[in-house]
Amino acid sequence: MPSSISDSKSRCLLYCKVLAGICASLLAVIEISSIYLLKRHSPTYARISRQYSEAGKIRPAGPGEPANVLMVGNSLLLHGVELDRLRTLTSARMNIYPIFLEATGYYDWLYALRELFRQGARPQAVVLGVGVNYFLADGVRQDYAPMLFFSAGDTLAVSSDLHLDRTATSNLLLAHSSTFWDTRSAIRTQVLSHVVPHLEDLFMLVNQRPTVPEGREFEEIVMPRLRRMQELCEAHGAKLILLVPPTLSAESAIGEMAYAAHKAGVDVSVPIDPAALSANFYQRDGMHLNSQGAVVFTSALAKDLPDKVATHNTLASRPVRQSSSLAPEIADREH
């Protein structure tokens, strides 16, 4: 009888070891397959990896050379800025190194910049353009950003900043360390886009734009974030410039953002008044510029940005210089 029990325990232990080995092998296969598919078939990963690598090599320009500028943002800049056109128009005064990742906001870029600076990136100016809603958002992108932008320590710092629970923190750590876990949402979206017709239209109906707070509540959120990011940039010799791209029917929110940046002492670029662009310049979602709108915005940005990069005077010591009608609005608030 004891021998029979001992044999049963041995078989059970053997089965457990075999099962654990099979599971480990499957996980390894899934992870390796995910890495292969990501590097071979993800245009987003290829673009961001290339841009991030180039940004990490930025060093200050020499005397008389164009300034080296890191420009970061989300899909508002990806669709709204024609990089070749902007570079051509501003090549005599600055070299632009872009990193544009969709659905990123304040916290994504705060920690992405921390990691880039740790790696030795030394731009003379950092231009941040994520739009008002994403700057106010309390969250980070769940795919690509944890893997490409954050260190392991950063994931814990992000978790603390956002007051994430243990499950959300674990997901963030897994996304940082596992390609499969990081890209599972992107894979799911790709599959659904092939199965469900007009998936983007369904997302537009489900994902309503959040309400933007006003007045003191708006400033209490925005100003500490601006100052924190400005301190990070200045600690590494870079000037922070907040770029506010236009979105349809967002004049008041953009005005609030420009005014808050002014009060925080952060230089702000509002190259074009959103009221000057009709719906014809936007895609169907009313947020992203179409090709025609991108030409207009890029041309305006090429006129507005070089002067802000060149000077080290902050908005705290001089009036806001803008090409839009928002400048008089800021001046009126000060009186």
HUFENKA-V67039 format. One line per field, one symbol per residue. ss: DSSP state (H for helix, E for strand, - for the rest). A space follows every 50 residues. Layout:
ss = ???
This chain:
ss = -HHHHHHHHHHHHHHHHHHHHHHHHHHHHHHHHHHHHHHHH-HHHHHHHH HHHHH-----------EEEEEEE-HHHHHH--HHHHHHHH---EEEEEEE -----HHHHHHHHHHHHH------EEEEE--HHHHH--------HHHH-- -HHHHHHHHHHH---HHHHHHHHHHHH-HHHHHHHHHHHHHHHHH---HH HHHHHH--------HHHHHHHHHHHHHHHHHHHHH---EEEEE------- HHHHHHHHHHHHHH--EEE----HHH--HHHE------E-HHHHHHHHHH HHHHHHHHHH----HHH--------HHHHHHHH--
